[in-house]
Amino acid sequence: MNNHIWFDAIGWLGAALLLVAYAMISSKKLEVDSTVYQLLNIVGSVFLVANTIFYRAYPSSFVNVIWAGIAIFFMMTRSRFSSG
């Protein structure tokens, strides 16, 4: 199997994860500060970063790196406040 198929699959999976996260928040099945929501954002964004770097779509790569960074930041902030 060539690399294009793998990176396409990773990109589609990443997009699906972000859409699932958004749908779950919109339908109130998840809370914004839930670990599941943040993990969906992180994994989805990382998968899209891999896809967009492979295809040299650097603006999209940048957005997804920031998206994942925001999710990581808020997970770390939440865990810091909840443990103290």
Residue pairs with C-beta under 8 A, 6 or more apart in sequence:
3 54
7 50
7 51
7 54
7 55
8 51
10 47
10 50
10 51
11 47
11 48
11 50
11 51
11 52
13 44
13 47
14 43
14 44
14 45
14 46
14 47
14 48
14 49
14 50
14 51
14 64
15 44
15 48
16 44
17 40
17 41
17 43
17 44
17 47
18 40
18 41
18 44
18 45
18 48
18 67
20 40
21 30
21 37
21 40
21 41
21 44
24 30
24 36
24 37
24 40
25 31
25 32
25 37
30 36
30 37
31 37
33 74
33 78
35 75
38 71
38 72
38 74
38 75
39 71
41 67
41 68
41 70
41 71
42 68
42 71
42 72
42 75
45 64
45 65
45 67
45 68
45 71
46 64
46 68
48 60
48 64
49 61
49 64
49 65
49 68
52 58
52 60
52 61
52 64
53 61
